[in-house]
Amino acid sequence: MATVEDFDVIHAHDWMTYPAAEAVAAVSGKPISDSEAL
């Protein structure tokens, strides 16, 4: 997904999705936004 789509920010809704967000962020170089802290 990180190499096919162009995103501005990677969103991780909770701790269960954070590992996937980290993987996409590592490949894409985009920042992660975690709404759990809001």
C-alpha positions as a printed Julia matrix, in Angstrom:
38×3 Matrix{Float64}:
  0.0    0.0    0.0
  2.8    2.44   0.84
  4.32   2.11  -2.61
  1.02   2.29  -4.54
 -0.89   5.11  -2.81
  0.3    8.62  -1.91
 -0.7    9.68   1.61
  0.17  12.82   3.6
 -0.12  11.18   7.02
 -0.42   7.6    8.26
 -3.24   7.25  10.79
 -3.14   4.67  13.59
 -6.41   4.54  15.5
 -5.23   2.33  18.37
 -2.42   0.07  19.58
 -3.56  -2.83  17.39
 -3.08  -0.84  14.17
  0.13   0.93  15.22
  2.52  -1.82  13.99
  0.99  -1.63  10.51
  1.2    2.18  10.59
  4.88   1.96  11.58
  5.59  -0.38   8.66
  3.85   1.91   6.16
  5.57   4.99   7.63
  8.98   3.3    7.37
  8.46   2.58   3.66
  6.75   5.85   2.75
  8.64   8.27   5.01
  5.34   9.84   6.09
  4.54  10.81   9.7
  2.17   8.8   11.92
 -0.87  10.36  13.57
 -2.22   8.49  16.61
 -5.73   9.56  17.61
 -5.68   7.44  20.77
 -3.96  10.31  22.59
 -6.6   12.89  21.64
